[in-house]
Amino acid sequence: MSIELYSLVKRRAVGSPTKKAILLYMADAASDDGSGIWVSKGNMAADLELKSKRTVQTNISELVASGLVSEVGHRKCRNGFTVEYRIILRAVSALPPTRAGNAPVPQHIAGAENAPVQEMHPTGAGNAPLPVQEMHPNHPRNHKGTMCPADAGHTQALDIEFKSFFAEFVSVYPRVERREATVAALRAALGEGTDPQVILAGARAYAGQQAGNRAMFIKRSDTWLSERRWEDHTIEPQAAADPLKVLEVRAQEIRERKPWARTIKPSQAGECIAAGLVTAADCQAAGINV
């Protein structure tokens, strides 16, 4: 947190209350030179009482376009990657003051853009160095995400968690193509703070909607994700479901040979068989190899 930078932003006219609130939020997370800002956009929307995370994304994009904020790289997080930002001190200092008689910008703030960053990991890693992978803003895909040492011990667990999520997405989405692009789109969505269960719920809803359609009329997985089409569906993941009811619904889909029944995993079908709800022959007839 930089008290000086926060004070600077507070006394400058940004142009809109929403942008001002977001810039103040970012200043609160920044070092004195404006760097080191990586925060969840979902948390930002909740803390600022904004309508949606999309509002935060749109306004940050406009702050970047206006030259007040820049994207400097990506950082590893629990759901993939999150964008790291930097407040451009010279640009903020050049904004008109909110009231007459504002004090001049402190020298250590006005000329601090090349000063060493005050590193502080948000989870309490102390002064651990946090290397950032620099990237050109016009080439966001030409980079490899870097992570702070405090996250290093979790790398394998994160990879396993993502692989499990990706496998589940593949099992429910009706047209998975361009797997590399699909992986990138999923990581980008998770990096923005999207709940993976919301994506899966949307994918299941879309699969049901497209049941019986030819593949050529179904959106490719990477396109569906890049367009954030899970937001078109209002189905929300349930916090807790009755396991028996889940098996009964799954078994019914198998017995009725629903078009999407073939996406049911053999292990899931095996649970239905073990519960006496379907037979192996039912599963094979539905296109499930058990």
BASEDO-155346 format. One record per residue (C-alpha): residue in one letter; x, y, z; residue number from 1. Coordinates in steps of 0.5 Angstrom, whole numbers, plus 500, padded with zeros to 3 digits. Example, Ala and Ser with C-alpha at 12.3 -4.5 7.8 and 13.67 -1.06 7.14 Angstrom:
BEGIN
@type: A, xx: 525, yy: 491, zz: 516, seq: 1
@type: S, xx: 527, yy: 498, zz: 514, seq: 2
end
This chain:
BEGIN
@type: M, xx: 500, yy: 500, zz: 500, seq: 1
@type: S, xx: 502, yy: 507, zz: 498, seq: 2
@type: I, xx: 499, yy: 513, zz: 503, seq: 3
@type: E, xx: 503, yy: 518, zz: 498, seq: 4
@type: L, xx: 500, yy: 515, zz: 492, seq: 5
@type: Y, xx: 493, yy: 514, zz: 495, seq: 6
@type: S, xx: 493, yy: 521, zz: 497, seq: 7
@type: L, xx: 496, yy: 524, zz: 490, seq: 8
@type: V, xx: 490, yy: 520, zz: 486, seq: 9
@type: K, xx: 485, yy: 522, zz: 491, seq: 10
@type: R, xx: 486, yy: 530, zz: 490, seq: 11
@type: R, xx: 486, yy: 529, zz: 482, seq: 12
@type: A, xx: 480, yy: 529, zz: 477, seq: 13
@type: V, xx: 480, yy: 523, zz: 474, seq: 14
@type: G, xx: 473, yy: 524, zz: 470, seq: 15
@type: S, xx: 468, yy: 519, zz: 473, seq: 16
@type: P, xx: 467, yy: 517, zz: 480, seq: 17
@type: T, xx: 467, yy: 509, zz: 478, seq: 18
@type: K, xx: 474, yy: 510, zz: 475, seq: 19
@type: K, xx: 476, yy: 515, zz: 481, seq: 20
@type: A, xx: 474, yy: 509, zz: 486, seq: 21
@type: I, xx: 478, yy: 504, zz: 482, seq: 22
@type: L, xx: 484, yy: 508, zz: 481, seq: 23
@type: L, xx: 484, yy: 509, zz: 489, seq: 24
@type: Y, xx: 483, yy: 502, zz: 490, seq: 25
@type: M, xx: 489, yy: 500, zz: 485, seq: 26
@type: A, xx: 493, yy: 506, zz: 489, seq: 27
@type: D, xx: 492, yy: 502, zz: 495, seq: 28
@type: A, xx: 495, yy: 496, zz: 493, seq: 29
@type: A, xx: 501, yy: 499, zz: 489, seq: 30
@type: S, xx: 508, yy: 501, zz: 491, seq: 31
@type: D, xx: 510, yy: 508, zz: 492, seq: 32
@type: D, xx: 513, yy: 508, zz: 485, seq: 33
@type: G, xx: 506, yy: 506, zz: 482, seq: 34
@type: S, xx: 508, yy: 498, zz: 481, seq: 35
@type: G, xx: 506, yy: 492, zz: 484, seq: 36
@type: I, xx: 498, yy: 492, zz: 483, seq: 37
@type: W, xx: 495, yy: 485, zz: 482, seq: 38
@type: V, xx: 488, yy: 484, zz: 485, seq: 39
@type: S, xx: 482, yy: 480, zz: 483, seq: 40
@type: K, xx: 477, yy: 484, zz: 479, seq: 41
@type: G, xx: 472, yy: 480, zz: 482, seq: 42
@type: N, xx: 474, yy: 482, zz: 489, seq: 43
@type: M, xx: 475, yy: 489, zz: 487, seq: 44
@type: A, xx: 467, yy: 490, zz: 484, seq: 45
@type: A, xx: 465, yy: 487, zz: 491, seq: 46
@type: D, xx: 469, yy: 492, zz: 495, seq: 47
@type: L, xx: 467, yy: 498, zz: 491, seq: 48
@type: E, xx: 460, yy: 495, zz: 491, seq: 49
@type: L, xx: 460, yy: 496, zz: 483, seq: 50
@type: K, xx: 454, yy: 492, zz: 479, seq: 51
@type: S, xx: 459, yy: 487, zz: 476, seq: 52
@type: K, xx: 466, yy: 485, zz: 475, seq: 53
@type: R, xx: 465, yy: 487, zz: 467, seq: 54
@type: T, xx: 464, yy: 494, zz: 470, seq: 55
@type: V, xx: 471, yy: 494, zz: 473, seq: 56
@type: Q, xx: 474, yy: 491, zz: 467, seq: 57
@type: T, xx: 471, yy: 496, zz: 462, seq: 58
@type: N, xx: 474, yy: 502, zz: 467, seq: 59
@type: I, xx: 481, yy: 499, zz: 467, seq: 60
@type: S, xx: 481, yy: 498, zz: 460, seq: 61
@type: E, xx: 479, yy: 505, zz: 459, seq: 62
@type: L, xx: 484, yy: 507, zz: 464, seq: 63
@type: V, xx: 490, yy: 504, zz: 460, seq: 64
@type: A, xx: 487, yy: 507, zz: 454, seq: 65
@type: S, xx: 488, yy: 514, zz: 457, seq: 66
@type: G, xx: 495, yy: 513, zz: 459, seq: 67
@type: L, xx: 494, yy: 513, zz: 467, seq: 68
@type: V, xx: 495, yy: 505, zz: 468, seq: 69
@type: S, xx: 499, yy: 500, zz: 464, seq: 70
@type: E, xx: 499, yy: 493, zz: 464, seq: 71
@type: V, xx: 506, yy: 490, zz: 465, seq: 72
@type: G, xx: 506, yy: 483, zz: 466, seq: 73
@type: H, xx: 502, yy: 477, zz: 469, seq: 74
@type: R, xx: 502, yy: 473, zz: 475, seq: 75
@type: K, xx: 501, yy: 466, zz: 477, seq: 76
@type: C, xx: 495, yy: 466, zz: 482, seq: 77
@type: R, xx: 490, yy: 460, zz: 484, seq: 78
@type: N, xx: 486, yy: 460, zz: 478, seq: 79
@type: G, xx: 491, yy: 461, zz: 473, seq: 80
@type: F, xx: 494, yy: 468, zz: 472, seq: 81
@type: T, xx: 492, yy: 475, zz: 474, seq: 82
@type: V, xx: 494, yy: 482, zz: 470, seq: 83
@type: E, xx: 499, yy: 486, zz: 474, seq: 84
@type: Y, xx: 498, yy: 494, zz: 473, seq: 85
@type: R, xx: 502, yy: 500, zz: 474, seq: 86
@type: I, xx: 500, yy: 507, zz: 475, seq: 87
@type: I, xx: 503, yy: 512, zz: 471, seq: 88
@type: L, xx: 505, yy: 517, zz: 476, seq: 89
@type: R, xx: 507, yy: 523, zz: 471, seq: 90
@type: A, xx: 500, yy: 522, zz: 468, seq: 91
@type: V, xx: 496, yy: 522, zz: 474, seq: 92
@type: S, xx: 500, yy: 528, zz: 477, seq: 93
@type: A, xx: 498, yy: 532, zz: 470, seq: 94
@type: L, xx: 491, yy: 531, zz: 472, seq: 95
@type: P, xx: 487, yy: 537, zz: 474, seq: 96
@type: P, xx: 487, yy: 538, zz: 482, seq: 97
@type: T, xx: 480, yy: 537, zz: 485, seq: 98
@type: R, xx: 480, yy: 543, zz: 489, seq: 99
@type: A, xx: 484, yy: 550, zz: 489, seq: 100
@type: G, xx: 491, yy: 550, zz: 493, seq: 101
@type: N, xx: 493, yy: 543, zz: 492, seq: 102
@type: A, xx: 500, yy: 541, zz: 495, seq: 103
@type: P, xx: 505, yy: 540, zz: 490, seq: 104
@type: V, xx: 507, yy: 533, zz: 488, seq: 105
@type: P, xx: 512, yy: 530, zz: 493, seq: 106
@type: Q, xx: 519, yy: 529, zz: 490, seq: 107
@type: H, xx: 519, yy: 522, zz: 492, seq: 108
@type: I, xx: 513, yy: 521, zz: 489, seq: 109
@type: A, xx: 514, yy: 525, zz: 482, seq: 110
@type: G, xx: 520, yy: 522, zz: 481, seq: 111
@type: A, xx: 520, yy: 515, zz: 483, seq: 112
@type: E, xx: 518, yy: 511, zz: 477, seq: 113
@type: N, xx: 525, yy: 508, zz: 476, seq: 114
@type: A, xx: 525, yy: 507, zz: 484, seq: 115
@type: P, xx: 526, yy: 500, zz: 487, seq: 116
@type: V, xx: 519, yy: 497, zz: 488, seq: 117
@type: Q, xx: 517, yy: 496, zz: 495, seq: 118
@type: E, xx: 515, yy: 488, zz: 495, seq: 119
@type: M, xx: 510, yy: 485, zz: 499, seq: 120
@type: H, xx: 506, yy: 479, zz: 497, seq: 121
@type: P, xx: 499, yy: 480, zz: 499, seq: 122
@type: T, xx: 499, yy: 473, zz: 502, seq: 123
@type: G, xx: 504, yy: 475, zz: 507, seq: 124
@type: A, xx: 510, yy: 473, zz: 504, seq: 125
@type: G, xx: 514, yy: 479, zz: 507, seq: 126
@type: N, xx: 520, yy: 481, zz: 503, seq: 127
@type: A, xx: 520, yy: 476, zz: 498, seq: 128
@type: P, xx: 523, yy: 478, zz: 491, seq: 129
@type: L, xx: 517, yy: 478, zz: 486, seq: 130
@type: P, xx: 520, yy: 478, zz: 479, seq: 131
@type: V, xx: 515, yy: 480, zz: 473, seq: 132
@type: Q, xx: 515, yy: 477, zz: 466, seq: 133
@type: E, xx: 515, yy: 484, zz: 462, seq: 134
@type: M, xx: 510, yy: 483, zz: 456, seq: 135
@type: H, xx: 509, yy: 488, zz: 450, seq: 136
@type: P, xx: 501, yy: 490, zz: 451, seq: 137
@type: N, xx: 500, yy: 488, zz: 444, seq: 138
@type: H, xx: 502, yy: 481, zz: 444, seq: 139
@type: P, xx: 499, yy: 478, zz: 451, seq: 140
@type: R, xx: 500, yy: 471, zz: 448, seq: 141
@type: N, xx: 508, yy: 472, zz: 447, seq: 142
@type: H, xx: 509, yy: 471, zz: 454, seq: 143
@type: K, xx: 510, yy: 465, zz: 460, seq: 144
@type: G, xx: 507, yy: 467, zz: 466, seq: 145
@type: T, xx: 511, yy: 468, zz: 472, seq: 146
@type: M, xx: 510, yy: 467, zz: 479, seq: 147
@type: C, xx: 512, yy: 469, zz: 486, seq: 148
@type: P, xx: 517, yy: 465, zz: 490, seq: 149
@type: A, xx: 511, yy: 464, zz: 496, seq: 150
@type: D, xx: 507, yy: 461, zz: 490, seq: 151
@type: A, xx: 512, yy: 456, zz: 488, seq: 152
@type: G, xx: 510, yy: 450, zz: 493, seq: 153
@type: H, xx: 503, yy: 450, zz: 490, seq: 154
@type: T, xx: 505, yy: 450, zz: 483, seq: 155
@type: Q, xx: 504, yy: 442, zz: 482, seq: 156
@type: A, xx: 498, yy: 443, zz: 486, seq: 157
@type: L, xx: 495, yy: 448, zz: 482, seq: 158
@type: D, xx: 497, yy: 445, zz: 475, seq: 159
@type: I, xx: 493, yy: 438, zz: 478, seq: 160
@type: E, xx: 487, yy: 443, zz: 480, seq: 161
@type: F, xx: 487, yy: 446, zz: 473, seq: 162
@type: K, xx: 488, yy: 439, zz: 469, seq: 163
@type: S, xx: 482, yy: 437, zz: 473, seq: 164
@type: F, xx: 478, yy: 443, zz: 471, seq: 165
@type: F, xx: 480, yy: 442, zz: 464, seq: 166
@type: A, xx: 478, yy: 435, zz: 464, seq: 167
@type: E, xx: 471, yy: 436, zz: 467, seq: 168
@type: F, xx: 470, yy: 442, zz: 462, seq: 169
@type: V, xx: 472, yy: 437, zz: 456, seq: 170
@type: S, xx: 467, yy: 432, zz: 458, seq: 171
@type: V, xx: 461, yy: 437, zz: 458, seq: 172
@type: Y, xx: 462, yy: 442, zz: 453, seq: 173
@type: P, xx: 459, yy: 439, zz: 446, seq: 174
@type: R, xx: 465, yy: 441, zz: 441, seq: 175
@type: V, xx: 472, yy: 442, zz: 444, seq: 176
@type: E, xx: 477, yy: 444, zz: 438, seq: 177
@type: R, xx: 483, yy: 448, zz: 438, seq: 178
@type: R, xx: 485, yy: 445, zz: 445, seq: 179
@type: E, xx: 491, yy: 450, zz: 446, seq: 180
@type: A, xx: 487, yy: 456, zz: 445, seq: 181
@type: T, xx: 481, yy: 453, zz: 449, seq: 182
@type: V, xx: 487, yy: 452, zz: 455, seq: 183
@type: A, xx: 489, yy: 459, zz: 454, seq: 184
@type: A, xx: 482, yy: 462, zz: 454, seq: 185
@type: L, xx: 480, yy: 458, zz: 460, seq: 186
@type: R, xx: 486, yy: 460, zz: 464, seq: 187
@type: A, xx: 485, yy: 467, zz: 462, seq: 188
@type: A, xx: 478, yy: 467, zz: 465, seq: 189
@type: L, xx: 480, yy: 464, zz: 471, seq: 190
@type: G, xx: 485, yy: 469, zz: 472, seq: 191
@type: E, xx: 480, yy: 474, zz: 472, seq: 192
@type: G, xx: 477, yy: 471, zz: 478, seq: 193
@type: T, xx: 471, yy: 467, zz: 474, seq: 194
@type: D, xx: 469, yy: 462, zz: 478, seq: 195
@type: P, xx: 470, yy: 455, zz: 475, seq: 196
@type: Q, xx: 464, yy: 452, zz: 477, seq: 197
@type: V, xx: 460, yy: 458, zz: 473, seq: 198
@type: I, xx: 464, yy: 456, zz: 467, seq: 199
@type: L, xx: 462, yy: 449, zz: 468, seq: 200
@type: A, xx: 455, yy: 450, zz: 469, seq: 201
@type: G, xx: 454, yy: 455, zz: 463, seq: 202
@type: A, xx: 458, yy: 449, zz: 459, seq: 203
@type: R, xx: 453, yy: 444, zz: 461, seq: 204
@type: A, xx: 447, yy: 449, zz: 460, seq: 205
@type: Y, xx: 450, yy: 450, zz: 453, seq: 206
@type: A, xx: 451, yy: 443, zz: 451, seq: 207
@type: G, xx: 443, yy: 442, zz: 453, seq: 208
@type: Q, xx: 441, yy: 447, zz: 449, seq: 209
@type: Q, xx: 445, yy: 445, zz: 443, seq: 210
@type: A, xx: 443, yy: 437, zz: 444, seq: 211
@type: G, xx: 442, yy: 434, zz: 437, seq: 212
@type: N, xx: 445, yy: 440, zz: 433, seq: 213
@type: R, xx: 450, yy: 438, zz: 428, seq: 214
@type: A, xx: 457, yy: 440, zz: 430, seq: 215
@type: M, xx: 458, yy: 446, zz: 425, seq: 216
@type: F, xx: 452, yy: 450, zz: 428, seq: 217
@type: I, xx: 456, yy: 449, zz: 435, seq: 218
@type: K, xx: 461, yy: 454, zz: 437, seq: 219
@type: R, xx: 468, yy: 452, zz: 438, seq: 220
@type: S, xx: 470, yy: 451, zz: 445, seq: 221
@type: D, xx: 475, yy: 457, zz: 445, seq: 222
@type: T, xx: 471, yy: 461, zz: 441, seq: 223
@type: W, xx: 465, yy: 460, zz: 446, seq: 224
@type: L, xx: 470, yy: 462, zz: 452, seq: 225
@type: S, xx: 473, yy: 468, zz: 449, seq: 226
@type: E, xx: 466, yy: 471, zz: 448, seq: 227
@type: R, xx: 464, yy: 469, zz: 455, seq: 228
@type: R, xx: 458, yy: 466, zz: 453, seq: 229
@type: W, xx: 457, yy: 462, zz: 460, seq: 230
@type: E, xx: 454, yy: 469, zz: 462, seq: 231
@type: D, xx: 449, yy: 468, zz: 457, seq: 232
@type: H, xx: 446, yy: 462, zz: 462, seq: 233
@type: T, xx: 443, yy: 464, zz: 468, seq: 234
@type: I, xx: 444, yy: 457, zz: 471, seq: 235
@type: E, xx: 448, yy: 457, zz: 477, seq: 236
@type: P, xx: 452, yy: 452, zz: 481, seq: 237
@type: Q, xx: 449, yy: 449, zz: 487, seq: 238
@type: A, xx: 453, yy: 449, zz: 493, seq: 239
@type: A, xx: 451, yy: 442, zz: 495, seq: 240
@type: A, xx: 447, yy: 437, zz: 492, seq: 241
@type: D, xx: 444, yy: 431, zz: 494, seq: 242
@type: P, xx: 449, yy: 425, zz: 491, seq: 243
@type: L, xx: 443, yy: 420, zz: 490, seq: 244
@type: K, xx: 439, yy: 425, zz: 486, seq: 245
@type: V, xx: 445, yy: 427, zz: 482, seq: 246
@type: L, xx: 446, yy: 419, zz: 481, seq: 247
@type: E, xx: 439, yy: 419, zz: 479, seq: 248
@type: V, xx: 439, yy: 424, zz: 474, seq: 249
@type: R, xx: 445, yy: 422, zz: 471, seq: 250
@type: A, xx: 442, yy: 415, zz: 471, seq: 251
@type: Q, xx: 436, yy: 417, zz: 467, seq: 252
@type: E, xx: 440, yy: 421, zz: 462, seq: 253
@type: I, xx: 443, yy: 414, zz: 461, seq: 254
@type: R, xx: 437, yy: 410, zz: 460, seq: 255
@type: E, xx: 434, yy: 415, zz: 456, seq: 256
@type: R, xx: 440, yy: 415, zz: 451, seq: 257
@type: K, xx: 440, yy: 423, zz: 451, seq: 258
@type: P, xx: 445, yy: 426, zz: 446, seq: 259
@type: W, xx: 450, yy: 429, zz: 452, seq: 260
@type: A, xx: 450, yy: 422, zz: 456, seq: 261
@type: R, xx: 456, yy: 420, zz: 452, seq: 262
@type: T, xx: 460, yy: 426, zz: 456, seq: 263
@type: I, xx: 459, yy: 422, zz: 462, seq: 264
@type: K, xx: 465, yy: 419, zz: 465, seq: 265
@type: P, xx: 466, yy: 412, zz: 465, seq: 266
@type: S, xx: 467, yy: 413, zz: 473, seq: 267
@type: Q, xx: 461, yy: 417, zz: 474, seq: 268
@type: A, xx: 457, yy: 411, zz: 470, seq: 269
@type: G, xx: 460, yy: 406, zz: 474, seq: 270
@type: E, xx: 457, yy: 410, zz: 480, seq: 271
@type: C, xx: 450, yy: 409, zz: 477, seq: 272
@type: I, xx: 451, yy: 402, zz: 476, seq: 273
@type: A, xx: 454, yy: 400, zz: 483, seq: 274
@type: A, xx: 448, yy: 404, zz: 486, seq: 275
@type: G, xx: 443, yy: 399, zz: 482, seq: 276
@type: L, xx: 440, yy: 405, zz: 478, seq: 277
@type: V, xx: 443, yy: 402, zz: 471, seq: 278
@type: T, xx: 446, yy: 396, zz: 468, seq: 279
@type: A, xx: 453, yy: 396, zz: 464, seq: 280
@type: A, xx: 448, yy: 395, zz: 458, seq: 281
@type: D, xx: 445, yy: 401, zz: 459, seq: 282
@type: C, xx: 451, yy: 405, zz: 459, seq: 283
@type: Q, xx: 454, yy: 402, zz: 453, seq: 284
@type: A, xx: 447, yy: 403, zz: 449, seq: 285
@type: A, xx: 448, yy: 410, zz: 451, seq: 286
@type: G, xx: 455, yy: 411, zz: 448, seq: 287
@type: I, xx: 459, yy: 410, zz: 455, seq: 288
@type: N, xx: 465, yy: 405, zz: 455, seq: 289
@type: V, xx: 465, yy: 401, zz: 462, seq: 290
end
